[in-house]
């Protein structure tokens, strides 16, 4: 299952980095907006990773 091998870890990594950067550098942004920005970054990076990584050659 390609989605669990690449997409989810990349989305979680991007979400963590986005939350850290927003919390450290942009404290004037409201908390709710930070959450939505983090969710959007995670989803977008997951979708991009899903299409960029090739399917496995063994048919799974």
C-alpha positions in Angstrom: 0.0 0.0 0.0 1.8 3.0 -1.3 -0.4 5.5 0.6 1.0 4.3 4.0 4.5 4.0 2.8 5.1 7.5 1.4 2.0 9.8 1.5 1.1 9.6 5.2 4.6 10.0 6.6 5.3 13.0 4.3 2.0 14.6 5.2 2.8 14.2 9.0 6.3 15.5 8.6 5.0 18.6 6.7 2.3 19.2 9.3 4.8 19.0 12.1 7.2 21.4 10.4 4.4 23.8 9.5 3.1 23.9 13.0 6.5 24.5 14.4 7.3 27.3 12.0 3.9 29.0 12.5 4.2 28.7 16.2 7.8 30.0 16.3 7.8 32.8 13.7 4.1 33.9 13.2 2.6 34.1 16.7 0.4 37.0 15.6 -1.6 34.6 13.4 -4.7 33.3 15.3 -4.6 29.7 16.6 -7.5 28.6 14.5 -5.9 29.9 11.3 -2.6 28.1 12.2 -4.5 24.9 12.5 -6.2 25.3 9.1 -2.9 26.3 7.4 -1.2 23.2 8.9 -4.1 20.9 7.8 -4.0 22.4 4.3 -0.2 22.0 4.1 -0.4 18.4 5.1 -3.2 17.5 2.7 -1.5 19.3 -0.2 1.8 17.7 0.4 0.2 14.3 0.8 -1.6 14.7 -2.6 1.6 15.8 -4.3 3.5 12.9 -2.8 0.9 10.5 -3.9 1.2 11.4 -7.5 5.0 12.0 -7.6 6.1 8.7 -6.2 5.9 5.8 -8.6 3.7 2.8 -8.0 5.6 -0.3 -6.8 6.8 -2.6 -9.5 5.5 -5.8 -7.8 1.8 -4.8 -8.4 0.9 -3.8 -4.9 
